[in-house]
Amino acid sequence: MNLALIFGFALVCFLPALLTSVLVTALLRKLAPKIGLLDQPSERKVHTSPTPLGGGIGIWADVLIPVAMAQLGIWLVASNEELREKIPAGIGVDWNRVLENSGTMWGILLAGTLLAAMGLLDDKKNLSWFPRLLVQLLVVVGVVGMLGVRATVFAQQTWIGFLFSVLWMGVLINAFNFLDNMDGLTSGIGFISALLFAAVMLLFPEDPRWLVGGVLLVLAGSLGGFLFFHNWPPARIFMGDAGSMFIGFMISAMTILGTFYKEDVVGRHVMLAPLCILAIPLYDFVSVIFIRLKQGRSPFHPDKSHFSHRLVELGLKPKYAVLTIHLATWTTGLGGLILYQVENWAMAIVVLGMVGCTLAIIAILETKGRANTAKK
């Protein structure tokens, strides 16, 4: 493994997206109020003054622009033998295969664009939950059915992988959308998750997954630039549903498109790495739905029952609640990376136990602490 080559590749993918994101987001911050993209304060929201929306458009554009430039470069290299000879031999890229796979990648980006557009419409019109879920389902089924972006889950029946993939994408789209309730929360968790998944794609397979790893690094760079405008408090621009759904979809699709497992190289237990890396978004999603159903309310009705809100009720300022969740995400995510260093299920169970204990500690502290606060 050529670590210098991988590090250089990471910088080439990450830095242009980061710089593009800072510039585009700064521009959108000025334009958003002029086109009616303002998030007004309300009882269920933390911010107290109108804040520009439209950051999600920037995140979307900051992914598409670098990927389009990379696509042009790949096409030039693949079609020019002289250029291919100048590429370091150790990179081990099958350029024709990359070109073939890039078609699938652009299909995924088109699907992400549709979700971002629907999210932008929701930001302006405040759509009900049914049309949002319907569009999400249609897009996800199209990606899984038409593009073939699906997991096998080690099952011979293709319908099992189909249903799992649709469920995985649908849950993560909404999990990241649920998380978008405090400054820098969704973008920070997306940033951490994208970096960790990129590390998995580039460092652990026998042959680095350059295309998937590169797109994840571009996404991380885009989110890093967006976070530049979240020097709390307060945030200077919000991503809105356009950004949160795009992030959730891209991460869910990349985790399926990327290969986590290869026979005789690493055990099947590494297929659990995405659950570790995304443990916090999934915990928030499941716990919020449980609380709402327990209280007899719709699981899709916005409120302040999220993980972050529960931490604020314990006495943390929103800034520190967000940082706490970011650190929890790093903790469980690093557990996912450790799975690639263990050789059997026995040690994998130890890693999963560590992640489970982290979530249990969080649950005990916020649940019991919240109950004690309510009694005072």
C-alpha positions as CSV (number, residue, x, y, z in Angstrom):
1,M,0.0,0.0,0.0
2,N,1.4,3.3,-1.1
3,L,0.4,5.7,1.7
4,A,2.0,8.7,0.1
5,L,0.0,8.1,-3.1
6,I,-3.3,7.7,-1.1
7,F,-2.5,10.9,0.9
8,G,-1.8,12.9,-2.2
9,F,-5.0,11.6,-3.8
10,A,-7.0,12.6,-0.7
11,L,-5.6,16.1,-0.8
12,V,-6.4,16.5,-4.5
13,C,-10.0,15.4,-3.8
14,F,-10.6,17.2,-0.5
15,L,-9.0,20.6,-1.0
16,P,-10.6,21.8,-4.2
17,A,-14.0,20.9,-2.8
18,L,-13.2,22.7,0.4
19,L,-12.2,25.9,-1.4
20,T,-15.1,25.7,-3.8
21,S,-17.5,25.2,-0.9
22,V,-16.3,28.3,0.9
23,L,-16.7,30.5,-2.2
24,V,-20.1,29.1,-3.3
25,T,-21.6,29.2,0.3
26,A,-20.5,32.8,0.8
27,L,-22.2,33.7,-2.5
28,L,-25.4,31.8,-1.6
29,R,-25.4,33.5,1.8
30,K,-25.8,36.8,0.0
31,L,-28.3,35.6,-2.5
32,A,-30.6,33.5,-0.3
33,P,-32.6,36.4,1.3
34,K,-33.2,37.9,-2.2
35,I,-34.9,34.7,-3.4
36,G,-37.0,34.1,-0.3
37,L,-34.8,31.5,1.3
38,L,-34.9,32.5,4.9
39,D,-35.5,30.2,7.9
40,Q,-37.7,32.0,10.4
41,P,-37.5,31.3,14.1
42,S,-40.2,29.1,15.7
43,E,-41.0,27.4,19.0
44,R,-39.3,24.1,17.9
45,K,-36.2,25.8,16.6
46,V,-33.1,26.9,18.4
47,H,-32.1,30.1,16.4
48,T,-33.8,33.4,17.3
49,S,-33.3,35.5,14.2
50,P,-34.1,34.9,10.5
51,T,-31.2,32.9,8.9
52,P,-30.4,32.4,5.2
53,L,-31.2,29.0,3.8
54,G,-29.6,27.6,0.6
55,G,-26.5,26.1,2.0
56,G,-27.7,22.7,0.7
57,I,-27.5,24.1,-2.8
58,G,-23.9,24.9,-2.2
59,I,-23.2,21.4,-0.8
60,W,-24.8,19.9,-3.9
61,A,-22.9,22.2,-6.3
62,D,-19.6,21.7,-4.4
63,V,-19.9,18.0,-4.9
64,L,-20.9,18.2,-8.6
65,I,-18.3,20.7,-9.7
66,P,-15.2,18.8,-8.5
67,V,-16.6,15.4,-9.6
68,A,-17.3,16.9,-13.1
69,M,-13.8,18.2,-13.3
70,A,-12.4,14.8,-12.1
71,Q,-14.6,13.0,-14.7
72,L,-13.1,15.2,-17.4
73,G,-9.6,14.3,-16.2
74,I,-10.4,10.6,-16.1
75,W,-11.8,10.7,-19.6
76,L,-8.6,12.5,-20.9
77,V,-6.3,9.9,-19.2
78,A,-8.3,6.9,-20.3
79,S,-8.3,8.1,-23.9
80,N,-4.6,9.1,-24.0
81,E,-2.0,6.4,-23.8
82,E,0.8,8.9,-23.2
83,L,-1.0,10.4,-20.2
84,R,-1.6,6.9,-18.8
85,E,2.1,6.1,-18.9
86,K,2.8,9.2,-16.7
87,I,0.5,7.9,-14.0
88,P,2.5,6.1,-11.2
89,A,2.3,2.4,-11.7
90,G,1.5,1.8,-8.0
91,I,-1.9,3.5,-8.3
92,G,-3.4,0.3,-9.8
93,V,-6.3,1.9,-11.7
94,D,-8.2,0.1,-14.4
95,W,-9.2,3.3,-16.3
96,N,-11.8,1.5,-18.5
97,R,-13.5,0.1,-15.5
98,V,-13.5,3.6,-13.8
99,L,-15.2,5.0,-16.9
100,E,-17.8,2.2,-16.8
101,N,-18.5,2.8,-13.1
102,S,-18.6,6.6,-13.6
103,G,-22.0,6.1,-15.4
104,T,-23.4,4.6,-12.2
105,M,-21.9,7.4,-10.2
106,W,-23.5,10.1,-12.3
107,G,-26.8,8.2,-12.0
108,I,-26.4,8.4,-8.2
109,L,-25.6,12.2,-8.5
110,L,-28.7,12.7,-10.6
111,A,-30.8,10.9,-8.0
112,G,-29.2,13.1,-5.3
113,T,-30.0,16.2,-7.4
114,L,-33.7,15.2,-7.5
115,L,-33.8,14.8,-3.7
116,A,-32.0,18.1,-3.2
117,A,-34.5,19.8,-5.5
118,M,-37.4,18.3,-3.6
119,G,-35.7,19.4,-0.3
120,L,-35.3,22.9,-1.7
121,L,-39.0,23.0,-2.5
122,D,-39.8,21.8,1.0
123,D,-37.6,24.6,2.4
124,K,-39.7,27.2,0.5
125,K,-43.2,25.6,0.7
126,N,-43.0,23.4,3.9
127,L,-44.4,20.2,2.3
128,S,-46.2,17.6,4.3
129,W,-44.4,14.3,5.1
130,F,-46.3,12.1,2.6
131,P,-45.1,13.7,-0.7
132,R,-41.5,13.9,0.7
133,L,-41.5,10.2,1.6
134,L,-43.1,9.3,-1.8
135,V,-40.4,11.1,-3.8
136,Q,-37.7,9.6,-1.6
137,L,-39.1,6.1,-2.2
138,L,-39.4,6.6,-5.9
139,V,-35.8,7.9,-6.2
140,V,-34.3,5.2,-3.9
141,V,-36.2,2.3,-5.7
142,G,-34.9,3.8,-9.0
143,V,-31.3,3.8,-7.8
144,V,-31.5,0.3,-6.4
145,G,-33.6,-1.2,-9.3
146,M,-32.3,0.6,-12.3
147,L,-28.7,1.4,-11.4
148,G,-28.2,-1.9,-9.5
149,V,-26.8,-0.1,-6.4
150,R,-27.7,-2.8,-3.9
151,A,-26.2,-4.9,-1.2
152,T,-26.3,-8.6,-1.3
153,V,-26.3,-9.1,2.5
154,F,-24.8,-12.5,1.7
155,A,-28.2,-13.8,0.6
156,Q,-28.9,-15.7,-2.6
157,Q,-32.3,-14.2,-3.0
158,T,-31.9,-10.9,-4.8
159,W,-35.1,-9.5,-3.3
160,I,-33.5,-9.5,0.2
161,G,-30.7,-7.3,-1.0
162,F,-33.1,-5.1,-2.8
163,L,-35.3,-4.5,0.3
164,F,-32.3,-4.0,2.5
165,S,-30.8,-1.4,0.2
166,V,-34.1,0.5,-0.1
167,L,-34.5,0.5,3.6
168,W,-30.9,1.5,4.3
169,M,-31.1,4.5,2.0
170,G,-34.5,5.6,3.1
171,V,-33.6,5.4,6.8
172,L,-30.3,7.4,6.3
173,I,-31.9,10.1,4.2
174,N,-34.4,10.7,7.0
175,A,-31.9,10.2,9.8
176,F,-29.7,13.0,8.5
177,N,-32.8,15.1,7.8
178,F,-33.8,14.5,11.5
179,L,-30.4,15.6,12.7
180,D,-30.6,19.0,11.0
181,N,-31.9,20.8,14.1
182,M,-28.8,22.6,15.5
183,D,-26.0,24.6,14.0
184,G,-23.4,22.4,12.4
185,L,-24.9,19.1,13.6
186,T,-25.8,17.4,10.3
187,S,-22.9,18.9,8.4
188,G,-20.4,17.9,11.2
189,I,-21.7,14.3,11.4
190,G,-21.7,14.1,7.6
191,F,-18.1,15.4,7.5
192,I,-17.0,12.8,10.0
193,S,-18.8,9.9,8.4
194,A,-17.6,10.8,4.9
195,L,-13.9,11.0,6.1
196,L,-14.2,7.6,7.9
197,F,-15.9,5.9,5.0
198,A,-13.2,7.3,2.6
199,A,-10.5,5.9,4.9
200,V,-12.2,2.5,4.7
201,M,-12.4,2.7,0.9
202,L,-8.8,3.7,0.4
203,L,-6.9,2.0,3.2
204,F,-8.4,-1.4,3.9
205,P,-9.4,-3.1,0.7
206,E,-6.7,-5.0,-1.1
207,D,-7.2,-2.6,-4.1
208,P,-8.3,0.9,-3.0
209,R,-11.7,2.0,-4.2
210,W,-10.5,5.2,-5.8
211,L,-13.9,6.3,-7.3
212,V,-16.0,5.8,-4.2
213,G,-13.3,7.1,-1.9
214,G,-12.8,10.1,-4.0
215,V,-16.4,11.1,-4.1
216,L,-16.6,10.7,-0.3
217,L,-13.6,13.0,0.1
218,V,-15.2,15.5,-2.2
219,L,-18.3,15.4,0.0
220,A,-16.2,15.8,3.1
221,G,-14.5,18.8,1.6
222,S,-17.8,20.3,0.6
223,L,-19.1,19.9,4.2
224,G,-15.9,21.3,5.6
225,G,-16.3,24.5,3.6
226,F,-19.9,24.7,4.8
227,L,-18.8,24.3,8.4
228,F,-16.6,27.4,8.0
229,F,-19.9,29.4,8.3
230,H,-20.8,27.7,11.5
231,N,-18.5,29.3,14.0
232,W,-21.1,29.0,16.7
233,P,-23.0,31.0,17.7
234,P,-24.8,31.8,15.5
235,A,-24.7,30.0,12.1
236,R,-24.6,32.3,9.2
237,I,-26.4,30.0,6.8
238,F,-28.5,26.8,7.0
239,M,-28.4,23.9,4.6
240,G,-32.1,23.1,4.9
241,D,-33.7,19.9,3.7
242,A,-32.0,20.2,0.4
243,G,-28.6,19.7,2.0
244,S,-29.5,17.2,4.7
245,M,-31.3,14.8,2.4
246,F,-28.6,15.1,-0.2
247,I,-25.9,14.2,2.4
248,G,-27.9,11.3,3.8
249,F,-28.6,9.9,0.3
250,M,-24.9,10.2,-0.9
251,I,-23.5,8.5,2.2
252,S,-26.1,5.7,2.1
253,A,-25.4,5.1,-1.6
254,M,-21.6,5.2,-1.3
255,T,-21.7,2.7,1.6
256,I,-23.6,0.3,-0.7
257,L,-21.6,1.0,-3.8
258,G,-18.3,0.7,-2.0
259,T,-17.0,-2.8,-1.3
260,F,-16.4,-3.5,2.4
261,Y,-15.7,-7.2,2.1
262,K,-13.6,-9.4,0.0
263,E,-13.3,-13.2,0.4
264,D,-10.1,-14.5,1.9
265,V,-8.9,-10.9,2.6
266,V,-11.1,-9.8,5.4
267,G,-13.9,-11.4,7.4
268,R,-17.6,-10.8,7.0
269,H,-17.7,-9.0,10.3
270,V,-16.5,-5.8,8.5
271,M,-19.9,-5.5,6.9
272,L,-20.9,-4.1,10.3
273,A,-18.6,-1.1,9.9
274,P,-21.3,1.2,8.5
275,L,-23.5,0.5,11.5
276,C,-20.6,1.6,13.8
277,I,-19.8,4.7,11.8
278,L,-23.4,5.8,11.5
279,A,-24.5,4.6,15.0
280,I,-25.2,8.1,16.3
281,P,-27.5,9.2,13.4
282,L,-29.3,5.8,13.6
283,Y,-29.6,6.2,17.4
284,D,-31.2,9.6,17.1
285,F,-33.6,8.4,14.3
286,V,-34.8,5.4,16.3
287,S,-35.0,7.2,19.7
288,V,-37.0,10.2,18.2
289,I,-39.5,7.9,16.5
290,F,-39.9,5.9,19.7
291,I,-40.5,9.0,21.8
292,R,-43.1,10.4,19.3
293,L,-45.0,7.1,19.0
294,K,-44.9,6.6,22.8
295,Q,-46.5,10.1,23.2
296,G,-49.1,9.3,20.6
297,R,-47.8,11.7,18.0
298,S,-46.8,11.3,14.3
299,P,-43.2,10.1,13.9
300,F,-42.8,12.8,11.2
301,H,-44.1,15.7,13.2
302,P,-41.1,18.1,14.0
303,D,-40.4,18.7,17.7
304,K,-37.6,19.1,20.2
305,S,-37.3,15.4,21.2
306,H,-34.0,14.9,19.3
307,F,-30.7,13.7,20.9
308,S,-29.3,17.3,20.7
309,H,-32.4,18.8,22.3
310,R,-32.3,16.2,25.1
311,L,-28.7,17.2,25.8
312,V,-29.6,20.9,25.9
313,E,-32.4,20.0,28.5
314,L,-29.6,18.6,30.7
315,G,-28.0,22.1,30.8
316,L,-25.6,22.0,27.9
317,K,-25.5,25.0,25.6
318,P,-26.3,24.1,21.9
319,K,-22.7,24.5,20.9
320,Y,-21.5,21.9,23.4
321,A,-24.4,19.6,22.7
322,V,-23.3,19.5,19.1
323,L,-19.7,19.0,19.9
324,T,-20.6,16.2,22.3
325,I,-22.5,14.4,19.5
326,H,-19.6,15.0,17.1
327,L,-17.2,13.3,19.6
328,A,-19.7,10.4,20.1
329,T,-19.7,10.0,16.3
330,W,-15.9,9.9,16.2
331,T,-15.9,7.3,19.0
332,T,-18.3,4.9,17.4
333,G,-16.9,5.5,14.0
334,L,-13.3,4.6,15.0
335,G,-14.8,1.4,16.3
336,G,-15.9,0.7,12.7
337,L,-12.3,1.2,11.6
338,I,-11.0,-1.2,14.3
339,L,-13.2,-3.9,12.7
340,Y,-10.7,-4.1,9.9
341,Q,-7.9,-4.9,12.3
342,V,-9.6,-7.9,14.0
343,E,-9.6,-11.3,12.4
344,N,-12.6,-13.1,13.8
345,W,-16.2,-12.6,15.1
346,A,-15.1,-13.0,18.7
347,M,-13.0,-9.8,18.5
348,A,-15.6,-8.1,16.3
349,I,-18.2,-8.7,19.0
350,V,-15.9,-6.9,21.5
351,V,-15.8,-3.9,19.1
352,L,-19.5,-4.0,18.7
353,G,-19.9,-4.2,22.5
354,M,-17.7,-1.0,22.8
355,V,-20.0,0.8,20.4
356,G,-23.1,-0.5,22.2
357,C,-21.7,0.6,25.6
358,T,-21.1,4.1,24.2
359,L,-24.7,4.3,23.1
360,A,-25.9,2.9,26.4
361,I,-24.0,5.5,28.4
362,I,-25.5,8.2,26.3
363,A,-29.0,6.8,26.7
364,I,-28.7,6.5,30.5
365,L,-27.2,10.0,30.9
366,E,-29.7,11.8,28.8
367,T,-32.8,9.7,29.9
368,K,-32.2,9.7,33.6
369,G,-30.7,13.2,33.6
370,R,-33.7,14.5,31.7
371,A,-36.1,12.9,34.1
372,N,-34.3,14.4,37.1
373,T,-34.4,17.8,35.4
374,A,-38.1,17.5,34.8
375,K,-38.7,16.8,38.6
376,K,-37.1,20.1,39.7
